[in-house]
């Protein structure tokens, strides 16, 4: 039930975003068309609806902690040099689970402030969208660097920004995305350092022994895995991710 509870705000976002394509003739939570107009216009609207639904998950992922988590976990795998271990499916699966865990309080606010009142008919769709976007904006603004946000605000020539609620999503989302990329690469750099040191030590030893034809990565891989196990690497990485979002 908890997983379903956390997923309901995301489903609400998908339906709300898709309704923009057929705003005049679409109602939520069920999607229905009034039937007015010719067949060609209905076909165009269906195509637009399917297009928006296909893009919406990617947009929603950029508004959550998924980007940072997925990149950091990928850096861990590359630093270890284990090629495709763990596989991409495992990396993405863990990233999604950690995203739901981190975004839990934010999604709960969306559910309580926007989703449930909208389903009960207490507020309109536009009011629900405004209430649902505010917790997401607060989460993203907290993780967004001021310089990145200023870049997009200046380029879009937005003025009279007095609070987080005044920042449009079209400006906040890309600023949040590039901030997440920078933070993830900073964490990835720190993750790489101990493994690079092991590679350098192994390469120096092999060169001193005259074993230049032996790939250093072949010898250093077991030592990197052993070091990662001894320090409980996955626990440290996940803990660092949790701390970075506080």
C-alpha positions as a LaTeX table, in Angstrom:
\begin{tabular}{lrrr}
\hline
Residue & $x$ (\AA) & $y$ (\AA) & $z$ (\AA) \\
\hline
Unk1 & 0.00 & 0.00 & 0.00 \\
Unk2 & 2.89 & 2.37 & 0.74 \\
Unk3 & 4.33 & 1.93 & $-2.76$ \\
Unk4 & 0.93 & 2.61 & $-4.30$ \\
Unk5 & 0.57 & 5.68 & $-2.08$ \\
Unk6 & 3.89 & 7.05 & $-3.27$ \\
Unk7 & 3.09 & 6.34 & $-6.90$ \\
Unk8 & $-0.29$ & 8.10 & $-6.90$ \\
Unk9 & 1.17 & 11.64 & $-7.04$ \\
Unk10 & 3.31 & 10.64 & $-10.02$ \\
Unk11 & 0.25 & 9.22 & $-11.77$ \\
Unk12 & $-1.58$ & 12.44 & $-11.02$ \\
Unk13 & 1.25 & 14.43 & $-12.61$ \\
Unk14 & 1.13 & 12.26 & $-15.72$ \\
Unk15 & $-2.59$ & 12.81 & $-16.16$ \\
Unk16 & $-2.29$ & 16.52 & $-15.45$ \\
Unk17 & 0.51 & 17.04 & $-17.95$ \\
Unk18 & $-1.28$ & 15.01 & $-20.60$ \\
Unk19 & $-4.42$ & 17.11 & $-20.13$ \\
Unk20 & $-2.60$ & 20.15 & $-21.48$ \\
Unk21 & $-2.68$ & 18.60 & $-24.94$ \\
Unk22 & $-6.45$ & 18.21 & $-24.88$ \\
Unk23 & $-7.36$ & 20.82 & $-22.30$ \\
Unk24 & $-10.60$ & 21.87 & $-23.93$ \\
Unk25 & $-12.07$ & 18.42 & $-24.21$ \\
Unk26 & $-10.41$ & 16.33 & $-21.50$ \\
Unk27 & $-11.45$ & 15.72 & $-17.93$ \\
Unk28 & $-9.54$ & 14.14 & $-15.07$ \\
Unk29 & $-9.04$ & 11.67 & $-13.50$ \\
Unk30 & $-10.65$ & 9.82 & $-16.43$ \\
Unk31 & $-9.67$ & 10.83 & $-19.94$ \\
Unk32 & $-12.62$ & 11.40 & $-22.21$ \\
Unk33 & $-13.22$ & 13.30 & $-25.42$ \\
Unk34 & $-16.40$ & 15.22 & $-26.15$ \\
Unk35 & $-16.53$ & 13.93 & $-29.70$ \\
Unk36 & $-16.85$ & 17.38 & $-31.22$ \\
Unk37 & $-14.91$ & 18.03 & $-34.42$ \\
Unk38 & $-13.93$ & 15.80 & $-37.25$ \\
Unk39 & $-11.95$ & 12.58 & $-37.17$ \\
Unk40 & $-8.71$ & 14.23 & $-38.24$ \\
Unk41 & $-8.69$ & 16.65 & $-35.30$ \\
Unk42 & $-9.42$ & 13.76 & $-32.92$ \\
Unk43 & $-6.50$ & 11.82 & $-34.39$ \\
Unk44 & $-4.17$ & 14.78 & $-33.93$ \\
Unk45 & $-5.27$ & 15.15 & $-30.31$ \\
Unk46 & $-4.67$ & 11.47 & $-29.62$ \\
Unk47 & $-1.20$ & 11.73 & $-31.14$ \\
Unk48 & $-0.43$ & 14.77 & $-29.00$ \\
Unk49 & $-1.71$ & 12.98 & $-25.91$ \\
Unk50 & 0.44 & 9.90 & $-26.53$ \\
Unk51 & 3.45 & 12.10 & $-27.26$ \\
Unk52 & 3.08 & 14.02 & $-24.01$ \\
Unk53 & 2.59 & 10.79 & $-22.04$ \\
Unk54 & 5.77 & 9.34 & $-23.55$ \\
Unk55 & 7.81 & 12.41 & $-22.57$ \\
Unk56 & 6.22 & 12.99 & $-19.15$ \\
Unk57 & 8.15 & 10.23 & $-17.28$ \\
Unk58 & 11.47 & 11.70 & $-18.40$ \\
Unk59 & 10.39 & 15.16 & $-17.26$ \\
Unk60 & 9.24 & 13.81 & $-13.91$ \\
Unk61 & 12.56 & 12.00 & $-13.38$ \\
Unk62 & 14.38 & 15.30 & $-13.91$ \\
Unk63 & 12.29 & 16.81 & $-11.11$ \\
Unk64 & 13.35 & 14.22 & $-8.53$ \\
Unk65 & 16.53 & 12.85 & $-6.98$ \\
Unk66 & 16.79 & 10.15 & $-9.66$ \\
Unk67 & 19.41 & 11.96 & $-11.75$ \\
Unk68 & 21.97 & 12.31 & $-8.98$ \\
Unk69 & 21.47 & 8.77 & $-7.69$ \\
Unk70 & 21.74 & 7.10 & $-11.09$ \\
Unk71 & 24.90 & 9.02 & $-12.03$ \\
Unk72 & 26.64 & 8.38 & $-8.70$ \\
Unk73 & 25.88 & 4.64 & $-8.82$ \\
Unk74 & 27.18 & 4.52 & $-12.39$ \\
Unk75 & 30.37 & 6.25 & $-11.24$ \\
Unk76 & 30.81 & 3.61 & $-8.56$ \\
Unk77 & 30.58 & 0.84 & $-11.15$ \\
Unk78 & 33.03 & 2.59 & $-13.49$ \\
Unk79 & 35.48 & 3.28 & $-10.66$ \\
Unk80 & 35.48 & $-0.38$ & $-9.71$ \\
Unk81 & 36.10 & $-1.30$ & $-13.34$ \\
Unk82 & 33.65 & $-4.20$ & $-13.22$ \\
Unk83 & 32.28 & $-3.43$ & $-16.70$ \\
Unk84 & 28.55 & $-4.30$ & $-16.56$ \\
Unk85 & 28.42 & $-5.49$ & $-12.95$ \\
Unk86 & 26.00 & $-4.58$ & $-11.54$ \\
Unk87 & 23.92 & $-4.47$ & $-14.74$ \\
Unk88 & 22.15 & $-1.33$ & $-15.91$ \\
Unk89 & 18.78 & $-2.78$ & $-14.91$ \\
Unk90 & 19.98 & $-3.18$ & $-11.31$ \\
Unk91 & 21.43 & 0.35 & $-11.24$ \\
Unk92 & 18.19 & 1.86 & $-12.57$ \\
Unk93 & 16.06 & $-0.27$ & $-10.23$ \\
Unk94 & 18.01 & 0.76 & $-7.14$ \\
Unk95 & 17.93 & 4.38 & $-8.30$ \\
Unk96 & 14.14 & 4.29 & $-8.61$ \\
Unk97 & 13.70 & 2.71 & $-5.16$ \\
Unk98 & 16.01 & 5.24 & $-3.53$ \\
Unk99 & 14.21 & 8.03 & $-5.39$ \\
Unk100 & 10.85 & 6.94 & $-3.97$ \\
Unk101 & 12.41 & 6.76 & $-0.50$ \\
Unk102 & 13.99 & 10.24 & $-0.68$ \\
Unk103 & 10.99 & 11.84 & $-2.38$ \\
Unk104 & 8.53 & 10.23 & 0.06 \\
Unk105 & 7.88 & 13.34 & 2.22 \\
Unk106 & 7.53 & 15.56 & $-0.86$ \\
Unk107 & 5.15 & 13.16 & $-2.59$ \\
Unk108 & 3.14 & 12.89 & 0.61 \\
Unk109 & 2.65 & 16.66 & 0.61 \\
Unk110 & 1.54 & 16.50 & $-3.03$ \\
Unk111 & $-0.96$ & 13.79 & $-2.14$ \\
Unk112 & $-2.38$ & 15.60 & 0.89 \\
Unk113 & $-2.45$ & 19.14 & $-0.52$ \\
Unk114 & $-3.41$ & 18.51 & $-4.15$ \\
Unk115 & $-4.26$ & 14.94 & $-5.10$ \\
Unk116 & $-6.82$ & 14.03 & $-2.43$ \\
Unk117 & $-8.67$ & 17.40 & $-2.49$ \\
Unk118 & $-8.83$ & 17.18 & $-6.29$ \\
Unk119 & $-10.26$ & 13.65 & $-6.26$ \\
Unk120 & $-12.85$ & 14.77 & $-3.68$ \\
Unk121 & $-13.88$ & 17.66 & $-5.93$ \\
Unk122 & $-12.84$ & 20.31 & $-3.43$ \\
Unk123 & $-10.47$ & 22.12 & $-5.81$ \\
Unk124 & $-10.20$ & 22.52 & $-9.57$ \\
Unk125 & $-7.58$ & 20.97 & $-11.81$ \\
Unk126 & $-5.62$ & 24.21 & $-12.18$ \\
Unk127 & $-5.64$ & 24.77 & $-8.41$ \\
Unk128 & $-4.51$ & 21.18 & $-7.88$ \\
Unk129 & $-1.63$ & 21.68 & $-10.29$ \\
Unk130 & $-0.55$ & 24.83 & $-8.45$ \\
Unk131 & $-0.72$ & 23.09 & $-5.07$ \\
Unk132 & 1.08 & 20.01 & $-6.38$ \\
Unk133 & 3.88 & 22.00 & $-7.97$ \\
Unk134 & 4.73 & 23.94 & $-4.79$ \\
Unk135 & 6.24 & 21.00 & $-2.79$ \\
Unk136 & 8.18 & 19.94 & $-5.92$ \\
Unk137 & 9.44 & 23.50 & $-6.37$ \\
Unk138 & 10.55 & 23.65 & $-2.74$ \\
Unk139 & 12.46 & 20.38 & $-3.11$ \\
Unk140 & 14.15 & 21.44 & $-6.34$ \\
Unk141 & 14.94 & 24.97 & $-5.14$ \\
Unk142 & 16.66 & 23.53 & $-2.05$ \\
Unk143 & 18.99 & 21.46 & $-4.25$ \\
Unk144 & 19.52 & 24.08 & $-6.97$ \\
Unk145 & 22.55 & 26.36 & $-6.97$ \\
Unk146 & 21.81 & 30.04 & $-6.97$ \\
Unk147 & 24.11 & 30.64 & $-9.95$ \\
Unk148 & 22.31 & 28.01 & $-12.05$ \\
Unk149 & 18.89 & 29.41 & $-11.19$ \\
Unk150 & 20.06 & 32.96 & $-11.92$ \\
Unk151 & 21.33 & 31.82 & $-15.33$ \\
Unk152 & 17.90 & 30.64 & $-16.45$ \\
Unk153 & 16.05 & 33.51 & $-14.80$ \\
Unk154 & 18.25 & 36.05 & $-16.57$ \\
Unk155 & 17.97 & 34.29 & $-19.91$ \\
Unk156 & 14.18 & 34.04 & $-19.67$ \\
Unk157 & 14.04 & 37.66 & $-18.40$ \\
Unk158 & 11.81 & 36.70 & $-15.51$ \\
Unk159 & 11.28 & 39.46 & $-12.98$ \\
Unk160 & 9.28 & 40.01 & $-9.80$ \\
Unk161 & 10.42 & 36.70 & $-8.29$ \\
Unk162 & 9.65 & 37.13 & $-4.60$ \\
Unk163 & 9.26 & 33.51 & $-3.51$ \\
Unk164 & 9.76 & 29.95 & $-4.69$ \\
Unk165 & 6.14 & 29.81 & $-5.81$ \\
Unk166 & 6.83 & 32.61 & $-8.30$ \\
Unk167 & 9.55 & 30.63 & $-10.10$ \\
Unk168 & 8.08 & 28.91 & $-13.20$ \\
Unk169 & 8.77 & 25.21 & $-13.64$ \\
Unk170 & 10.18 & 25.87 & $-17.11$ \\
Unk171 & 12.98 & 27.78 & $-15.40$ \\
Unk172 & 13.43 & 25.79 & $-12.21$ \\
Unk173 & 13.52 & 22.30 & $-13.74$ \\
Unk174 & 16.53 & 22.86 & $-16.09$ \\
Unk175 & 18.37 & 24.80 & $-13.35$ \\
Unk176 & 17.76 & 21.91 & $-10.95$ \\
Unk177 & 18.91 & 19.39 & $-13.58$ \\
Unk178 & 22.30 & 21.00 & $-14.24$ \\
Unk179 & 22.82 & 21.50 & $-10.50$ \\
Unk180 & 22.18 & 17.80 & $-9.98$ \\
Unk181 & 24.67 & 16.95 & $-12.73$ \\
Unk182 & 27.37 & 19.06 & $-11.09$ \\
Unk183 & 26.72 & 17.60 & $-7.64$ \\
Unk184 & 26.71 & 14.04 & $-9.02$ \\
Unk185 & 30.03 & 14.58 & $-10.84$ \\
Unk186 & 31.58 & 16.05 & $-7.70$ \\
Unk187 & 30.57 & 12.96 & $-5.75$ \\
Unk188 & 31.80 & 10.77 & $-8.60$ \\
Unk189 & 35.21 & 12.46 & $-8.49$ \\
Unk190 & 35.57 & 11.72 & $-4.79$ \\
Unk191 & 34.54 & 8.11 & $-5.39$ \\
Unk192 & 37.16 & 7.68 & $-8.10$ \\
Unk193 & 40.15 & 8.91 & $-6.03$ \\
Unk194 & 40.85 & 5.79 & $-3.88$ \\
Unk195 & 40.44 & 3.45 & $-6.84$ \\
Unk196 & 42.77 & 5.54 & $-9.02$ \\
Unk197 & 45.37 & 5.38 & $-6.23$ \\
Unk198 & 45.13 & 1.58 & $-6.23$ \\
Unk199 & 45.57 & 1.52 & $-10.02$ \\
Unk200 & 48.65 & 3.75 & $-9.77$ \\
Unk201 & 50.21 & 1.61 & $-7.05$ \\
Unk202 & 49.61 & $-1.62$ & $-8.97$ \\
Unk203 & 50.94 & $-0.06$ & $-12.22$ \\
Unk204 & 54.09 & 1.15 & $-10.44$ \\
Unk205 & 54.73 & $-2.28$ & $-8.90$ \\
Unk206 & 54.26 & $-4.05$ & $-12.24$ \\
Unk207 & 56.59 & $-1.61$ & $-13.96$ \\
Unk208 & 59.23 & $-2.07$ & $-11.25$ \\
Unk209 & 58.97 & $-5.85$ & $-11.70$ \\
Unk210 & 59.34 & $-5.51$ & $-15.45$ \\
Unk211 & 55.88 & $-6.93$ & $-16.10$ \\
Unk212 & 54.88 & $-4.23$ & $-18.56$ \\
Unk213 & 52.79 & $-6.55$ & $-20.70$ \\
Unk214 & 50.39 & $-7.36$ & $-17.85$ \\
Unk215 & 47.37 & $-4.99$ & $-17.80$ \\
Unk216 & 47.33 & $-3.15$ & $-14.45$ \\
Unk217 & 43.54 & $-3.27$ & $-14.37$ \\
Unk218 & 43.64 & $-7.07$ & $-14.37$ \\
Unk219 & 45.66 & $-7.09$ & $-11.14$ \\
Unk220 & 44.05 & $-4.08$ & $-9.45$ \\
Unk221 & 40.45 & $-5.22$ & $-9.96$ \\
Unk222 & 40.42 & $-7.82$ & $-7.15$ \\
Unk223 & 42.07 & $-5.34$ & $-4.77$ \\
Unk224 & 39.51 & $-2.64$ & $-5.60$ \\
Unk225 & 36.64 & $-5.04$ & $-5.03$ \\
Unk226 & 38.22 & $-6.21$ & $-1.75$ \\
Unk227 & 38.65 & $-2.60$ & $-0.57$ \\
Unk228 & 35.07 & $-1.79$ & $-1.51$ \\
Unk229 & 33.80 & $-4.78$ & 0.46 \\
Unk230 & 35.95 & $-4.08$ & 3.52 \\
Unk231 & 34.72 & $-0.50$ & 3.88 \\
Unk232 & 31.11 & $-1.54$ & 3.14 \\
Unk233 & 31.11 & 0.63 & 0.05 \\
Unk234 & 27.46 & 0.39 & $-0.97$ \\
Unk235 & 26.36 & 1.42 & 2.51 \\
Unk236 & 28.68 & 4.44 & 2.44 \\
Unk237 & 27.55 & 5.49 & $-1.04$ \\
Unk238 & 23.84 & 5.29 & $-0.20$ \\
Unk239 & 24.41 & 7.07 & 3.11 \\
Unk240 & 26.28 & 9.85 & 1.31 \\
Unk241 & 23.39 & 10.20 & $-1.13$ \\
Unk242 & 20.88 & 10.50 & 1.71 \\
Unk243 & 23.01 & 13.12 & 3.47 \\
Unk244 & 23.44 & 15.12 & 0.26 \\
Unk245 & 19.67 & 15.66 & 0.00 \\
Unk246 & 19.21 & 16.95 & 3.56 \\
\hline
\end{tabular}
